[in-house]
Amino acid sequence: MKFFIDTAEIAEIEKWAPTGFLDGVTTNPSLIKKSGRDMIEVITQICEITDTPVSAEVAALDYEGMLKEAEVLKKIAPNVCIKLPTTMAGLHACSTLTKQGVNTNLTLCFSANQALLVAKAGATYVSPFIGRLDDINLDGMQLIEDIRTIYDNYGFETQILAASIRTPNHVSDAALAGADVATIPASTLEKLVHHPLTDKGLEGFVKDWASTGQSIL
Ligand code: G3P
């Protein structure tokens, strides 16, 4: 499973890039707003840090506008992945960009039928929003399972990018459901490694090792 970081904060990307766990970056207009920075500058800076896929989202809602914005975004760096909403215009733009060999990420996917259309449009990634479905008492993880089944039934190559991840359980459950990628906020990435028994066990090993008076070096 690939791990993308869901952020427009440079410091978070700089922290995770050297760890070997960072397979990509996703941004969206809300994350750009939160950063308080100019979008083109931020995406350019992210692409200077990593050559992994960096999703940059169009703001236009119409087909022509999306393609014009995609032209600007894809010129930033070869690893920019054009993020489009799962609307008719977004799907149409996706089909066109796919024919041009441009990588795409179809966002705000909330149903299996939307995901089916996304695959038929030839998208590189589909982004089902798990947390936002859970927010309204629906089952976000069931959607990941359904998309996995449908894509496997037909051999679609679009990668399932589990998004709107809020908890460590979302990450492991998405992995169990067969998501290809999880895009994870930095705060949740931090939580993945922690286990109280690891901390307790290490404390005991450190104490016992010190009492042996030995040194490996
Ligand atoms: O990847 C999409 C993500 O940023 C949305 O997350 O928590 O705003 O639903 P959230």
Residues whose N, C-alpha, C, O or C-beta is under 5 A from the ligand:
A	BS01	G3P	D6 G131 R132 A163 S164 T183
